[in-house]
């Protein structure tokens, strides 16, 4: 089953909101500064565009988690290199967690949990669409016409047997005018 444009955009928007929200939350949680509106808009637009292209069909949990990890890496780099209002680049940002195993583990756990959650939603959406499609197909399929009653075709009449003038012993002949009783 392929997704049409409205469903594609809805799925891409949900993925983008979750992905950008997770990136901003993780960035703030780790001690980074809030993203500039421009960096947030660019990050959201890029993630939305890529996810809209890839939202044409159902994706597996591994694919969703991989895309989420790539988007988180992109957003981490983008949010860390936000520009000052006068256009000068911000010096390399620092986090309380630092660039160590703790930050990598935090990113990995958040990505795995969010990937699992999004994959469950993906499965639910496609299951619902398949059920709705099957129901709609049953409703749109015309009911079979009732079978026409079976009427036997008339047979050609057999030629009458020739009269021989003999009456059978066991046959009762009741043709003709009534016989009057004799008084």
Number of C-alpha atoms within 10 A of each C-alpha: 9 10 15 11 12 9 16 19 19 13 21 22 19 14 22 24 14 16 25 23 14 19 24 21 13 18 20 14 13 16 14 18 16 15 19 14 10 12 18 20 13 14 24 19 15 16 25 22 16 14 23 20 12 15 21 18 15 17 15 13 18 13 13 23 22 15 20 26 20 14 23 24 14 16 25 18 12 16 22 21 16 23 17 11 9 6 8 9 11 11 11 8 14 13 15 10 15 13 10 8 10 11 16 13 11 14 19 15 12 18 24 19 12 19 24 16 14 19 20 13 13 19 15 12 15 16 12 12 14 13 12 12 12 12 12 11 11 11 10 9 9 8 8 6 6 6 6 6 6 6 6 6 6 6 6 6 6 6 6 6 6 6 7 6 6 6 10 8 6 6 7 8 8 8 6 6 6 7 7 6 5 4 3
